[in-house]
């Protein structure tokens, strides 16, 4: 949820009051609504003109069953495909982050084509040109698995933020890990930090927090600790480049330090300073290093 401007601050105050009141009389209901709200991306995507490189893409689609909250219905996801003039025989998939869209990765397309990749990227559920109201790791993972099924095989992966932690979950279950490369840019090492930040922003009392976590486990059949990038990669044997900035306020670098110190040699770390959560994937120097990793 954005916190910029008067209207957003007023809306946040309204939500805090609503959940405080509801939490006193019906914590389970408040927890369910809080979970639904957490899975609802705020509309940062504007109907902006497509970057020039996207006019050169082939439009592709997949249907995903369920919407991340309910198990019925289906949503249509819109994506893009580019084919290189000198193919290296591999396909790379790009997964954007929360409240973002495929357009944000325009700087990656030409360099990837230059080194021979067929390139795929989609707008996630509830984002950009895709249908849907909700997004969470389980739904995003389901969507990517459907993309792999219909438009794969996919060899290598690039993801930022929510896209990155979802790719960590994909890596955990992927066949033949030694044949794949994963670039994870600013994933949530510990989703507990993400939830704690949300709880504090909303001023949730303990009863609502507990009800929220109960609702999460009801939908995912997993405890909160399951959805952590370090846990997913703990025993992963494939090649990983983990990019993280020390000033990341969204996915704190401090959560990464312990895992970084004990991670196996197949996981390489590119640690930056002063780029924060978003500039870290938009900076040309970082893009060049990502391309070098994929081309190696």
C-alpha positions as CSV (number, residue, x, y, z in Angstrom):
1,X,0.0,0.0,0.0
2,X,1.4,3.4,-1.0
3,X,1.8,6.0,1.7
4,X,2.4,9.0,-0.5
5,X,0.0,12.0,-0.5
6,X,-2.9,13.1,1.6
7,X,-5.5,10.7,0.2
8,X,-3.3,7.7,0.8
9,X,-2.6,8.8,4.4
10,X,-6.3,9.3,5.0
11,X,-7.1,5.9,3.6
12,X,-4.4,4.3,5.7
13,X,-5.9,5.9,8.8
14,X,-9.3,4.6,7.8
15,X,-8.0,1.1,7.5
16,X,-6.2,1.3,10.8
17,X,-9.4,2.4,12.6
18,X,-11.5,-0.3,10.8
19,X,-9.1,-3.1,11.8
20,X,-8.8,-1.9,15.3
21,X,-12.5,-1.9,15.8
22,X,-13.1,-5.2,13.9
23,X,-10.2,-6.8,15.8
24,X,-11.9,-6.1,19.1
25,X,-15.1,-7.9,18.2
26,X,-14.2,-10.4,15.5
27,X,-10.4,-11.2,15.2
28,X,-10.9,-14.1,12.7
29,X,-12.9,-11.8,10.3
30,X,-10.3,-9.1,10.7
31,X,-7.5,-11.6,10.0
32,X,-9.2,-12.8,6.8
33,X,-9.7,-9.2,5.6
34,X,-6.1,-8.3,6.5
35,X,-4.8,-11.3,4.5
36,X,-7.0,-10.3,1.5
37,X,-5.7,-6.7,1.8
38,X,-2.1,-7.9,1.9
39,X,-2.6,-9.9,-1.3
40,X,-4.1,-6.9,-3.1
41,X,-1.5,-4.9,-5.0
42,X,-1.9,-1.2,-5.0
43,X,-2.3,0.2,-8.5
44,X,1.1,1.7,-9.3
45,X,0.8,0.5,-13.0
46,X,-0.4,3.3,-15.2
47,X,-1.7,3.0,-18.8
48,X,1.7,4.2,-20.0
49,X,3.0,3.7,-23.5
50,X,4.8,0.4,-24.1
51,X,8.6,0.9,-24.4
52,X,9.8,0.6,-28.0
53,X,11.4,-2.8,-27.4
54,X,7.9,-4.2,-26.5
55,X,6.6,-3.3,-29.9
56,X,9.0,-5.9,-31.3
57,X,7.7,-8.7,-29.0
58,X,5.2,-11.4,-29.8
59,X,2.2,-11.2,-27.5
60,X,1.6,-14.5,-25.6
61,X,-0.9,-15.5,-22.9
62,X,-1.6,-18.2,-20.3
63,X,-4.7,-19.0,-18.2
64,X,-4.2,-19.7,-14.5
65,X,-6.9,-21.4,-12.4
66,X,-7.9,-19.6,-9.2
67,X,-7.1,-16.0,-8.1
68,X,-4.9,-16.5,-5.1
69,X,-7.7,-16.2,-2.6
70,X,-10.5,-18.4,-4.1
71,X,-9.9,-21.7,-5.8
72,X,-12.5,-21.2,-8.5
73,X,-12.4,-19.2,-11.7
74,X,-9.4,-18.4,-13.8
75,X,-7.4,-15.3,-14.8
76,X,-5.7,-14.5,-18.1
77,X,-2.0,-13.4,-17.9
78,X,-0.5,-11.4,-20.8
79,X,3.2,-11.7,-21.7
80,X,5.8,-11.0,-24.3
81,X,8.3,-13.1,-26.3
82,X,11.4,-12.0,-28.1
83,X,13.5,-14.3,-30.4
84,X,17.2,-13.6,-31.0
85,X,18.8,-13.4,-34.4
86,X,21.7,-15.6,-33.2
87,X,20.1,-18.0,-30.7
88,X,22.2,-19.7,-28.0
89,X,19.5,-22.4,-27.7
90,X,18.3,-21.1,-24.3
91,X,15.2,-19.3,-22.9
92,X,15.3,-16.8,-20.0
93,X,12.2,-15.8,-18.0
94,X,11.9,-12.4,-16.2
95,X,9.6,-12.2,-13.1
96,X,8.9,-8.6,-11.9
97,X,8.1,-7.5,-8.4
98,X,5.1,-6.4,-6.4
99,X,3.2,-3.4,-7.9
100,X,5.5,-3.5,-10.9
101,X,5.1,-4.8,-14.5
102,X,7.1,-6.3,-17.3
103,X,7.7,-2.9,-18.9
104,X,10.1,-2.1,-16.0
105,X,12.6,-4.5,-17.4
106,X,12.9,-2.9,-20.8
107,X,16.7,-2.4,-20.2
108,X,17.2,-6.2,-20.0
109,X,15.7,-7.3,-23.3
110,X,18.3,-6.2,-25.8
111,X,21.3,-7.4,-23.8
112,X,19.6,-10.8,-23.3
113,X,18.9,-11.0,-27.0
114,X,22.5,-10.0,-27.8
115,X,23.8,-13.0,-25.9
116,X,21.4,-15.3,-27.7
117,X,18.5,-15.8,-25.3
118,X,14.9,-16.2,-26.3
119,X,13.2,-13.9,-23.7
120,X,9.9,-14.3,-22.0
121,X,8.3,-12.0,-19.5
122,X,4.7,-11.7,-18.2
123,X,2.7,-9.3,-16.1
124,X,1.9,-11.1,-12.8
125,X,-1.6,-11.7,-11.6
126,X,-3.2,-8.4,-10.7
127,X,-0.5,-6.4,-12.4
128,X,0.0,-4.5,-15.6
129,X,-1.9,-5.9,-18.6
130,X,-2.9,-9.2,-16.8
131,X,-6.2,-10.0,-15.1
132,X,-6.7,-10.6,-11.4
133,X,-7.2,-8.8,-8.2
134,X,-4.7,-10.6,-5.9
135,X,-1.1,-11.6,-5.8
136,X,0.9,-13.8,-3.4
137,X,3.9,-16.2,-3.7
138,X,1.7,-19.3,-4.1
139,X,-0.3,-17.8,-7.0
140,X,2.8,-16.3,-8.6
141,X,4.5,-19.7,-8.4
142,X,1.5,-21.4,-9.9
143,X,1.5,-18.8,-12.8
144,X,5.2,-19.3,-13.6
145,X,4.8,-23.1,-13.5
146,X,1.9,-22.7,-16.1
147,X,4.1,-20.4,-18.2
148,X,6.9,-23.0,-18.1
149,X,4.4,-25.7,-19.1
150,X,2.9,-23.8,-22.1
151,X,5.9,-21.7,-23.3
152,X,8.9,-23.5,-22.0
153,X,11.2,-25.1,-21.6
154,X,12.9,-22.3,-19.7
155,X,16.5,-22.5,-18.9
156,X,17.4,-19.5,-16.8
157,X,15.5,-17.0,-14.6
158,X,15.7,-13.4,-13.5
159,X,13.5,-12.0,-10.7
160,X,13.1,-9.0,-8.6
161,X,11.6,-8.7,-5.1
162,X,8.4,-10.8,-5.0
163,X,9.4,-12.2,-8.4
164,X,12.8,-13.2,-6.9
165,X,11.4,-15.0,-3.8
166,X,8.9,-16.8,-6.0
167,X,11.7,-17.9,-8.3
168,X,13.6,-19.2,-5.2
169,X,10.5,-21.5,-4.6
170,X,10.6,-22.6,-8.2
171,X,14.4,-23.4,-7.9
172,X,13.7,-25.6,-4.9
173,X,11.5,-27.9,-7.0
174,X,13.0,-27.6,-10.5
175,X,14.3,-30.7,-12.3
176,X,18.0,-30.8,-13.2
177,X,19.1,-27.8,-11.1
178,X,22.7,-27.9,-12.6
179,X,21.2,-27.0,-16.0
180,X,19.6,-23.7,-14.8
181,X,20.8,-20.3,-13.6
182,X,18.8,-18.1,-11.3
183,X,19.3,-14.3,-10.8
184,X,17.6,-13.2,-7.6
185,X,17.5,-9.5,-7.1
186,X,16.4,-8.3,-3.7
187,X,14.3,-11.2,-2.6
188,X,12.7,-11.4,0.8
189,X,15.3,-13.5,2.7
190,X,12.9,-13.6,5.7
191,X,9.2,-13.0,4.9
192,X,8.7,-12.6,8.6
193,X,10.3,-9.2,8.2
194,X,7.8,-8.4,5.4
195,X,4.8,-9.4,7.5
196,X,6.1,-7.6,10.5
197,X,6.5,-4.3,8.6
198,X,2.9,-4.8,7.3
199,X,1.6,-5.4,10.8
200,X,3.3,-2.4,12.2
201,X,2.1,-0.1,9.4
202,X,-1.5,-1.3,10.0
203,X,-1.2,-1.1,13.8
204,X,-2.5,-4.7,14.1
205,X,-3.0,-6.0,17.7
206,X,-1.8,-9.5,18.6
207,X,-5.3,-11.1,18.0
208,X,-5.4,-9.8,14.4
209,X,-1.8,-10.8,13.8
210,X,-2.5,-14.4,14.9
211,X,-5.7,-14.5,12.9
212,X,-3.8,-13.3,9.8
213,X,-1.2,-16.0,10.2
214,X,-3.9,-18.6,10.7
215,X,-5.5,-17.4,7.4
216,X,-2.2,-17.6,5.6
217,X,-1.7,-21.2,6.7
218,X,-5.2,-22.0,5.7
219,X,-4.6,-20.8,2.1
220,X,-1.0,-22.1,1.7
221,X,-0.9,-25.1,4.0
222,X,2.5,-23.9,5.1
223,X,3.8,-22.0,8.1
224,X,5.1,-18.4,7.5
225,X,8.7,-19.7,7.8
226,X,8.3,-21.7,4.6
227,X,8.2,-18.7,2.4
228,X,11.8,-17.6,2.8
229,X,14.4,-17.4,0.1
230,X,17.2,-18.7,2.3
231,X,15.2,-21.8,3.3
232,X,14.3,-22.5,-0.3
233,X,17.9,-22.4,-1.5
234,X,19.5,-24.0,1.5
235,X,20.1,-27.3,-0.3
236,X,19.9,-26.0,-3.9
237,X,22.8,-27.1,-6.0
238,X,22.3,-25.0,-9.2
239,X,24.0,-21.7,-10.1
240,X,22.5,-18.6,-8.4
241,X,23.5,-14.9,-8.4
242,X,21.9,-13.1,-5.5
243,X,21.9,-9.3,-5.9
244,X,21.1,-7.2,-2.8
245,X,21.7,-3.7,-1.6
246,X,22.8,-2.9,1.9
247,X,20.3,0.0,2.0
248,X,17.3,-2.1,1.0
249,X,14.4,-0.8,3.2
250,X,11.9,-3.3,1.7
251,X,13.8,-6.6,2.1
252,X,16.4,-5.8,4.7
253,X,20.0,-6.8,4.0
254,X,20.5,-7.8,7.7
255,X,18.2,-10.7,7.1
256,X,20.6,-12.0,4.4
257,X,23.9,-11.8,6.4
258,X,23.7,-15.2,8.2
259,X,22.8,-17.1,5.0
260,X,25.4,-15.3,3.0
261,X,28.1,-16.3,5.4
262,X,27.2,-20.0,5.3
263,X,25.9,-20.4,1.7
264,X,27.5,-23.0,-0.6
265,X,29.8,-21.9,-3.4
266,X,27.1,-22.3,-6.1
267,X,25.4,-19.2,-4.8
268,X,27.3,-16.0,-5.7
269,X,26.5,-12.7,-4.0
270,X,26.6,-9.3,-5.6
271,X,26.2,-6.8,-2.7
272,X,25.8,-3.1,-3.5
273,X,25.5,0.1,-1.4
274,X,23.2,3.0,-1.9
275,X,20.9,1.7,-4.6
276,X,18.0,0.6,-2.3
277,X,15.3,-1.9,-3.3
278,X,14.5,-0.7,-6.9
279,X,17.6,1.1,-8.3
280,X,19.5,-2.1,-7.7
281,X,17.9,-3.8,-10.7
282,X,17.7,-0.6,-12.9
283,X,21.4,0.3,-12.7
284,X,23.4,-0.4,-15.9
285,X,26.5,-1.7,-14.0
286,X,24.4,-4.3,-12.2
287,X,22.6,-5.3,-15.5
288,X,26.0,-5.8,-17.1
289,X,27.2,-8.0,-14.3
290,X,24.0,-10.1,-14.5
291,X,24.6,-10.5,-18.3
292,X,28.1,-11.6,-17.6
293,X,26.8,-14.2,-15.1
294,X,24.3,-15.6,-17.5
295,X,26.8,-15.7,-20.4
296,X,29.5,-17.5,-18.4
